[in-house]
Amino acid sequence: MDEPRLEVEIFQIADDGMMKANRSDGTGWDWGWASWERPWMSNTPQRFAYRCLPLTIMNQTGWWITNPVGFTAFWQGGTAPGSMQFQFDAAGETWSQWINNQFGEGVITWNTPFLFRTRPRGSRLLVCGPVNHFKANAHPLTALIESDWMSMSFTMNYKLMIPHYPVRFEAGEPLFQAIPIVSNICSDLEKSAVSFQHLADDPELYKAYHEWDKGRREFHQQKVRGEVRPDGWQRDYFQGRDAVGRLAETQHMTKVRPPQVTFGPMKAPSE
């Protein structure tokens, strides 16, 4: 049986006048495929952070929705709604309807301009802060949405951790990452078969792990002795092979290509 194909419909809730492409004041909602680059990763020596393929793959999975307006938020420390001050760079009367402290507790809330619907039944939408992207004193809240049936919008929220400390959000910076998932991962986990055992109980995996561990230690010793360039690195995982040279039997990826977006109703939706 073929695996179910993920279908994603993105509906614009906001009026066209709220979108960045239609505004002249430098503000506005915008969206696009998540970038694989992160400033802090680019600033590492020889950009070595990008050698960690699991990080880089996660960076570029899903869509970014960007912050529509630059502003500074100042939490006064109270728990009641409205205990936060906002200073918007432009169109404050407009954007205060979209960005506020409606839940209290030092939480900034964005009323998002898009509604995501997914197929097949049981599919989900993971909404989180921009992956591997950090902001001092502002922690993005993560949510899993039943996007196969929901007909309402959702909010994006950041929790400020320290009161009386201003936090800055720039216009156009990534606000959250939307990652559609083809199945109900909660149900998948509930029905999963899980085992716990010693590594030695699986001789093949035991051998592969210790070959990797031995090779890793030898590689670092060679670096110390100057036998390997300081920026040298082992590429086994990046090239999709284990420590004994076997190629991965499942699909190996080094980049995520964004899907084509059709503008207008999706034709012949499947269940």
SVG drawing of the C-alpha trace seen along z (x, -y; Angstrom):
<svg xmlns="http://www.w3.org/2000/svg" viewBox="-14 -55 65 65">
<polyline fill="none" stroke="black" stroke-width="0.4" points="0.0,0.0 1.3,-3.4 2.0,-5.8 -0.6,-8.6 0.4,-11.8 0.5,-14.9 -1.7,-17.8 -1.5,-21.2 -3.9,-24.1 -2.8,-27.5 -5.7,-30.0 -5.1,-33.8 -7.4,-35.1 -6.1,-38.7 -7.2,-41.3 -4.8,-41.9 -4.0,-45.3 -2.3,-43.5 0.2,-41.7 3.7,-43.1 3.5,-43.1 0.6,-45.6 1.9,-48.0 4.1,-51.1 5.0,-51.6 7.5,-48.7 5.1,-46.5 2.9,-43.6 2.6,-39.8 4.7,-37.6 5.6,-34.0 8.0,-31.7 10.0,-28.4 12.3,-28.3 15.9,-29.1 18.6,-26.5 21.0,-29.2 21.2,-30.7 23.4,-33.7 25.0,-32.0 25.8,-29.0 27.3,-31.1 29.5,-32.8 31.1,-29.6 34.7,-29.1 34.7,-27.7 30.8,-27.6 31.4,-24.2 27.9,-24.2 26.4,-23.4 28.3,-20.1 25.6,-18.9 23.2,-17.6 20.3,-17.0 20.4,-20.7 20.6,-21.9 17.7,-19.6 15.5,-20.8 16.3,-24.4 14.8,-24.1 11.7,-22.0 8.4,-23.9 7.4,-27.4 8.3,-30.6 5.8,-33.3 7.6,-36.5 6.9,-39.2 4.9,-42.0 6.1,-45.0 9.1,-46.1 8.4,-46.7 9.7,-46.6 7.8,-44.9 8.3,-45.6 6.7,-43.3 5.9,-45.0 5.9,-41.7 2.2,-41.3 0.2,-38.2 -3.0,-39.9 -3.7,-40.6 -2.5,-44.0 0.6,-44.0 2.9,-44.6 3.7,-47.7 4.3,-47.7 6.1,-50.4 5.5,-49.8 7.8,-51.3 4.8,-52.1 1.0,-51.8 0.6,-51.1 -3.2,-51.4 -3.3,-48.7 -0.8,-46.2 -1.9,-46.5 -5.0,-44.5 -2.8,-41.7 0.0,-41.7 -0.9,-42.0 -0.8,-40.5 -4.3,-39.0 -3.4,-36.0 -1.3,-37.8 1.6,-35.9 4.3,-37.8 3.1,-36.2 3.2,-38.1 0.4,-36.9 0.3,-37.2 -3.1,-36.6 -1.9,-34.8 -3.1,-35.6 -3.3,-32.1 -5.3,-29.0 -3.6,-25.7 -5.7,-22.6 -4.0,-19.3 -4.9,-15.8 -5.1,-12.9 -7.2,-12.4 -5.1,-12.3 -2.4,-14.7 -1.2,-17.5 0.5,-20.9 3.5,-21.5 3.9,-25.2 7.1,-26.3 9.5,-29.1 12.0,-29.3 14.1,-26.2 17.6,-26.8 17.0,-30.5 17.3,-32.2 16.1,-35.4 17.2,-36.6 14.4,-36.6 11.7,-35.4 10.9,-31.8 8.5,-30.6 5.7,-28.3 5.3,-25.1 1.9,-23.6 0.6,-20.6 -2.6,-21.4 -5.3,-19.0 -5.1,-20.7 -7.1,-17.9 -10.4,-19.4 -9.8,-22.7 -11.6,-25.7 -10.2,-28.4 -7.0,-30.4 -4.4,-29.9 -2.1,-32.3 1.6,-32.3 3.0,-33.1 6.3,-34.0 6.9,-33.8 9.0,-36.6 11.1,-35.1 12.4,-38.2 10.2,-41.2 11.4,-44.8 13.7,-43.8 12.8,-45.1 12.6,-42.6 13.0,-43.6 11.3,-42.0 12.3,-43.3 10.0,-43.6 10.5,-40.6 12.4,-38.4 11.1,-34.8 8.3,-34.5 7.3,-30.9 7.8,-27.7 4.8,-25.7 5.6,-22.0 2.8,-19.8 3.0,-16.1 1.3,-13.4 0.1,-11.4 -1.1,-11.8 2.2,-11.5 0.5,-11.3 -1.6,-8.3 1.5,-6.8 3.3,-7.0 0.4,-5.5 0.3,-2.5 4.0,-2.1 6.0,0.9 8.8,-0.2 11.7,1.8 14.6,1.1 17.7,3.2 21.4,3.2 23.3,2.3 25.2,5.6 21.9,7.4 22.0,6.4 25.4,7.7 25.2,6.0 24.3,2.6 26.9,3.1 29.6,3.6 28.6,0.6 28.4,-1.7 31.8,-0.7 33.4,-1.0 32.0,-4.6 33.2,-5.3 36.7,-4.0 36.9,-5.9 35.7,-9.1 38.4,-8.8 41.2,-8.1 40.1,-11.0 40.3,-13.4 43.7,-12.0 44.9,-12.6 43.8,-16.2 45.8,-16.6 48.9,-15.2 48.4,-17.5 47.7,-14.6 44.3,-16.1 43.6,-19.6 42.0,-21.6 38.9,-22.1 38.7,-18.5 35.6,-16.4 34.2,-13.0 31.4,-12.8 29.8,-9.4 26.5,-10.7 26.4,-13.5 27.0,-10.9 24.5,-8.5 26.7,-5.7 27.5,-4.1 30.9,-3.5 31.5,-0.2 30.7,-1.8 27.2,-0.6 24.9,-3.0 21.6,-3.9 18.8,-1.7 16.1,-4.3 15.8,-7.7 18.8,-9.9 18.6,-13.7 21.1,-16.5 18.6,-19.2 14.8,-19.8 13.3,-21.1 10.3,-23.3 7.1,-21.9 5.5,-23.8 2.7,-26.1 -0.4,-26.4 -2.3,-29.6 -6.0,-28.9 -8.2,-26.0 -6.5,-22.6 -7.8,-20.3 -9.3,-16.9 -8.4,-16.6 -7.9,-13.1 -8.8,-11.5"/>
</svg>
